[in-house]
């Protein structure tokens, strides 16, 4: 059972964790949400500088809370791709330095692979194969998981990611940033059937529609046109109804595609990962719809939906057990498909 110290700095959370196989010994997360709220989104340079100020303290706190000595840590891991390049470099440099100083193996971890492994932390018996529905601010993908590092992309968004759509609609409604939690809360007060909105579909050249790919730009535009229409009528915006209708449409679109994909490829389990996995509308709709088709759905605990180092450590422990490690020359990469994680190891 490998014990790994993992670092995650791909965007706007500085996180350090110590994970023993699938057991989380410590998981420190320093969020930058308050820092970026006034800008309405993440400012890369600001995020990078904040990581520099925070990462050393987070490492020290993770080791203290984990109750382990450096001699008990088998390997050091850090997210190396994809993400904001400056932010990635902070965690990657810290991880490499610790590995070199303490003479430990180093593993670079793909951020999306971390989200796949988030549910492993609460499901000790979870094993591939399964379908992962990965929904976050930057990604919306259906991924066939057949083993550690063995991934196939079966569906994806063609434009906005689901989390990105939440943020943009929240901005349209003047709700602030980040949009996901705010819309989720307001949706509890509204009628999800108040406004019919388009799910968005991807046309195929030979006719018909792609069964697993998604599109959210048209949904975002539909909300914009609806808001403009309501404002022109001079009535107060029914924000609760708008939030509920939008959230229900996203949940329905994601659920429909994930279930179709799982059934077509013979998967019995759907594992959901990413920040949008915390959305209550998606959780309830997908659980109910998949249950009707005899499918099992697993969501990670809320604390492991958003970016965290525990999921990175869990993925790293699996790679370490397979005898894999990365070179200390491994670069940070702003883009790298999850199907190419094999490039990270020698």
C-alpha positions in Angstrom: 0.0 0.0 0.0 1.8 3.1 -1.3 1.9 6.3 0.8 2.1 9.3 -1.5 2.4 13.0 -0.9 0.5 14.8 -3.7 0.3 18.4 -4.8 -2.4 20.0 -6.9 -2.1 23.5 -8.3 -3.6 23.3 -11.8 -6.0 26.2 -11.4 -7.1 28.2 -8.3 -6.8 25.7 -5.4 -3.5 25.0 -3.7 -3.9 21.5 -2.3 -1.5 19.0 -0.7 -2.6 15.6 0.5 -1.1 12.4 1.9 -2.8 9.3 0.7 -2.2 5.7 1.6 -3.6 3.7 -1.3 -7.3 4.9 -1.0 -7.1 6.2 2.5 -6.8 10.0 2.9 -4.5 10.8 5.8 -4.6 14.5 5.2 -6.0 16.8 2.5 -5.2 20.6 2.7 -7.1 22.8 0.3 -6.4 26.6 0.1 -9.1 28.0 -2.2 -8.6 31.3 -4.1 -12.3 31.9 -4.8 -12.5 35.1 -2.7 -9.3 36.4 -4.5 -10.8 36.0 -8.0 -14.4 36.9 -7.3 -13.9 40.6 -8.1 -12.7 39.7 -11.5 -15.6 37.3 -12.3 -13.2 34.4 -13.1 -9.7 33.1 -12.5 -6.8 35.4 -13.4 -3.9 33.0 -14.3 -1.0 35.3 -13.1 -2.8 36.0 -9.8 -3.5 32.3 -9.3 0.2 31.5 -9.9 1.5 34.0 -7.4 -0.9 32.9 -4.8 0.2 29.3 -5.2 3.8 30.4 -4.6 2.8 32.1 -1.4 0.7 29.1 -0.2 2.3 25.9 -1.3 5.1 25.5 1.3 2.7 26.1 4.2 0.2 23.6 2.7 3.0 21.0 2.4 4.0 21.4 6.1 0.4 21.3 7.3 -0.4 18.1 5.2 2.6 16.3 6.7 1.7 17.3 10.2 -2.0 16.4 9.9 -1.0 13.1 8.1 1.0 12.0 11.0 3.7 10.5 8.9 7.5 11.0 8.7 9.3 11.6 5.4 10.7 8.1 5.7 7.2 6.7 5.6 6.3 8.4 2.3 7.0 6.2 -0.7 6.6 8.7 -3.5 5.9 12.4 -4.4 3.3 13.3 -7.0 2.1 16.6 -8.6 -0.4 17.5 -11.2 1.6 18.3 -14.4 -1.2 18.6 -17.0 -3.6 20.0 -18.1 -4.2 23.4 -16.5 -2.9 27.0 -16.3 0.8 26.7 -17.1 2.1 29.1 -14.5 -0.1 27.5 -11.8 1.1 23.9 -12.8 4.7 25.0 -12.6 4.4 25.9 -9.0 3.2 22.6 -7.8 5.3 20.6 -10.2 8.5 22.4 -9.1 7.6 21.9 -5.5 7.0 18.2 -6.0 10.2 17.6 -8.0 12.2 19.5 -5.3 10.8 17.3 -2.5 11.4 14.1 -4.5 15.0 15.1 -5.2 15.7 16.3 -1.6 14.2 13.2 0.1 15.4 10.8 -2.6 11.8 9.6 -3.5 10.3 8.5 -6.8 8.4 11.3 -8.5 5.1 10.9 -10.5 3.5 13.5 -12.7 -0.3 13.1 -12.7 -2.9 14.1 -15.2 -5.5 16.3 -13.6 -8.5 14.6 -15.3 -7.2 11.2 -14.2 -7.3 12.6 -10.7 -11.0 13.4 -11.1 -11.6 9.8 -12.3 -10.0 8.5 -9.1 -11.9 10.8 -6.8 -14.6 8.2 -6.3 -12.0 5.6 -5.4 -11.5 7.5 -2.2 -15.0 6.7 -0.9 -15.5 3.4 -2.8 -12.8 0.9 -1.7 -14.2 -1.9 -3.9 -14.5 0.2 -7.1 -12.6 -1.4 -10.0 -12.7 -0.9 -13.8 -14.3 -1.2 -16.2 -16.7 1.6 -15.8 -17.8 4.8 -17.6 -16.6 8.1 -16.2 -18.8 11.2 -16.7 -16.3 14.0 -16.1 -17.9 17.4 -15.8 -16.1 20.5 -14.7 -15.4 24.1 -15.5 -13.1 23.2 -18.4 -14.1 19.7 -19.4 -17.2 17.6 -20.2 -16.3 14.1 -21.3 -17.6 10.5 -21.3 -14.5 8.4 -20.7 -14.3 4.6 -20.8 -12.1 3.5 -17.9 -10.7 0.0 -18.5 -7.7 0.1 -16.2 -5.1 2.4 -14.6 -4.0 4.7 -17.5 -6.3 2.8 -20.0 -8.8 5.4 -21.1 -10.9 6.0 -24.3 -12.8 9.2 -25.0 -16.3 8.3 -26.1 -18.0 11.7 -25.9 -17.2 15.3 -25.2 -18.5 18.9 -25.4 -18.0 20.6 -28.7 -18.0 24.1 -27.2 -18.6 25.2 -23.6 -18.0 22.8 -20.7 -20.9 22.3 -18.3 -19.2 24.2 -15.5 -18.3 27.0 -17.9 -22.0 27.3 -18.9 -23.0 27.6 -15.3 -20.6 30.5 -14.8 -21.7 32.3 -18.0 -25.4 31.9 -17.1 -24.7 33.1 -13.6 -23.0 36.2 -15.1 -26.1 36.8 -17.3 -28.3 36.8 -14.2 -25.8 39.0 -12.2 -25.3 36.2 -9.6 -21.6 36.4 -9.2 -18.7 33.9 -9.4 -18.4 31.0 -9.2 -21.8 30.3 -10.8 -22.4 26.7 -10.1 -23.0 26.8 -6.3 -25.1 29.9 -6.7 -27.4 28.5 -9.4 -27.7 25.3 -7.5 -28.9 27.1 -4.4 -31.3 29.3 -6.3 -32.7 26.4 -8.3 -34.1 24.9 -5.1 -36.5 27.9 -5.0 -37.7 27.7 -8.6 -39.7 25.7 -11.0 -37.5 23.6 -13.3 -40.4 23.4 -15.9 -41.0 27.2 -15.9 -39.0 27.7 -19.1 -38.4 25.1 -21.8 -34.8 25.4 -22.9 -32.8 23.5 -25.7 -30.5 20.7 -24.6 -28.1 21.2 -27.5 -27.3 18.5 -30.0 -24.4 17.8 -32.4 -25.5 17.0 -36.0 -23.7 14.2 -37.9 -22.7 14.6 -41.5 -24.7 11.5 -42.5 -27.8 12.8 -40.6 -29.0 12.4 -37.1 -27.2 13.4 -34.0 -24.1 12.3 -32.0 -25.4 10.2 -29.2 -22.7 11.1 -26.6 -21.3 14.5 -27.6 -22.8 17.6 -26.0 -23.1 21.4 -26.7 -24.0 24.1 -24.2 -23.3 27.3 -26.2 -26.9 27.2 -27.7 -28.4 26.7 -24.2 -26.4 29.7 -22.9 -27.6 31.8 -25.8 -31.2 30.7 -25.2 -31.0 31.9 -21.6 -29.5 35.2 -22.8 -32.4 35.7 -25.3 -34.9 34.8 -22.6 -33.5 37.2 -20.1 -33.5 40.0 -22.8 -37.1 39.3 -23.5 -38.2 39.3 -19.9 -36.3 42.5 -19.2 -37.9 44.2 -22.2 -41.3 43.4 -20.7 -40.3 45.4 -17.6 -41.0 42.6 -15.0 -38.5 41.5 -12.3 -36.5 38.5 -13.5 -37.8 35.2 -12.0 -34.2 34.2 -11.1 -35.2 31.1 -9.2 -37.2 29.7 -12.2 -34.5 30.6 -14.6 -31.9 28.9 -12.5 -34.0 25.8 -12.0 -34.9 25.5 -15.7 -31.3 25.9 -16.8 -30.0 23.4 -14.2 -32.6 20.9 -15.1 -31.8 21.1 -18.8 -28.1 20.6 -18.1 -28.8 17.6 -15.8 -31.1 16.0 -18.3 -28.7 16.5 -21.2 -25.7 15.0 -19.3 -27.7 12.1 -17.9 -29.2 11.1 -21.2 -25.8 11.0 -22.9 -24.1 9.2 -20.1 -26.8 6.5 -19.8 -26.9 5.9 -23.5 -23.1 5.6 -23.6 -23.0 3.2 -20.7 -25.7 1.0 -22.1 -24.2 0.9 -25.6 -20.7 0.0 -24.4 -21.9 -2.5 -21.8 -20.8 -0.6 -18.6 -22.8 -1.4 -15.5 -21.3 1.6 -13.5 -21.2 5.3 -14.2 -18.6 7.2 -12.1 -19.0 11.0 -12.0 -16.1 13.4 -11.4 -15.3 17.1 -11.5 -16.7 20.2 -9.9 -20.2 19.8 -11.5 -20.5 16.4 -9.8 -21.4 18.5 -6.7 -24.5 19.8 -8.4 -27.6 18.5 -6.6 -29.7 18.6 -9.8 -27.3 16.3 -11.7 -26.9 14.0 -8.7 -30.7 13.4 -8.3 -31.6 13.3 -12.0 -28.7 10.9 -13.0 -29.3 8.6 -10.0 -33.0 8.3 -10.8 -32.7 7.9 -14.5 -29.8 5.4 -14.3 -31.5 3.4 -11.7 -34.5 2.9 -14.0 -32.1 1.3 -16.5 -30.3 -0.9 -13.9 -27.1 1.1 -13.8 -25.1 2.0 -10.7 -24.0 5.6 -10.3 -21.2 6.7 -8.0 -20.5 10.4 -7.1 -17.5 11.4 -5.0 -18.1 13.1 -1.7 -18.6 16.9 -2.2 -15.1 17.7 -0.8 -13.5 15.6 -3.6 -15.6 17.0 -6.5 -13.6 20.2 -6.8 -9.9 20.3 -7.3 -8.0 18.5 -4.5 -4.7 16.7 -4.0 -6.3 13.6 -2.4 -7.6 12.4 -5.8 -4.1 13.1 -7.3 -2.5 11.0 -4.6 -4.9 8.2 -5.2 -4.1 8.1 -8.9 -0.4 8.3 -8.1 -0.6 5.4 -5.7 -2.0 3.2 -8.4 0.7 4.2 -10.9 3.4 3.6 -8.3 2.0 0.2 -7.5 2.4 -0.6 -11.3 6.1 0.3 -11.0 5.7 3.6 -12.9 7.5 6.9 -12.2 8.2 10.1 -14.0 11.4 11.8 -14.9 12.4 15.0 -13.0 12.6 16.6 -16.4 8.9 16.1 -16.9 7.4 19.4 -18.2 4.2 21.1 -17.3 1.7 21.0 -20.2 -1.4 23.2 -20.5 -3.0 20.6 -22.8 -2.8 16.9 -22.8 -5.5 14.4 -23.6 -6.3 11.9 -20.8 -5.8 9.1 -23.3 -2.1 10.1 -23.4 -1.2 9.7 -19.7 1.3 7.0 -20.7 3.6 9.8 -21.9 4.1 10.9 -18.3 6.0 7.8 -17.2 9.2 6.0 -18.1 
